[in-house]
Amino acid sequence: MEKIGEDLQTEKLKSQIDEDLQTEKLKSQTAIRCAKAAILLSSLKNATNALTTDVPQLQNESKIEKLMIDLVKEKQKLKKLRHSIGILILFYFLVLFIYPIFLKFHSPFAS
């Protein structure tokens, strides 16, 4: 009986070791593929950098910086506009709800 229990345990351990080996093999294959992809991307980046000159790239970077600055300014304007619209809506609701109450209590015809 003990022999059967030991055999089952060894079989479980063997199957677990096999599964671990398979997962490690898959992980190593994935790591190799990622490394190959990184090398290809790096070589592609180097090839495109070698083909382009620095002057147009600097001009494009300055254009991008200007566009980013403009975008930030527009976002700030929109944020201010949303804030002021929110305050106006709040003010209108306050007037809409408080003014009738105020008229009710301060009306000369109130009894």
CORMO-V804074 format. One record per residue. RES is the residue in one small letter. OMEGA is omega in whole degrees, -180 to 180 (NA if undefined). Layout:
res: (RES RES)
omega: (OMEGA OMEGA)
//
This chain:
res: (m e k i g e d l q t e k l k s q i d e d l q t e k l k s q t a i r c a k a a i l l s s l k n a t n a l t t d v p q l q n e s k i e k l m i d l v k e k q k l k k l r h s i g i l i l f y f l v l f i y p i f l k f h s p f a s)
omega: (178 180 180 178 178 178 178 179 179 177 178 179 179 -180 178 178 178 179 179 179 179 180 177 178 178 179 -180 177 179 179 179 179 179 179 178 179 179 178 179 179 178 179 178 179 179 -180 180 177 179 -178 -178 177 -176 -175 178 180 178 178 178 179 179 176 180 179 179 179 178 177 178 179 179 178 179 178 178 178 179 179 178 -180 178 180 -179 177 178 179 179 179 178 179 180 177 177 179 -178 -178 -176 -176 177 178 179 179 -178 -177 -175 180 -180 -179 -179 -178 NA)
//
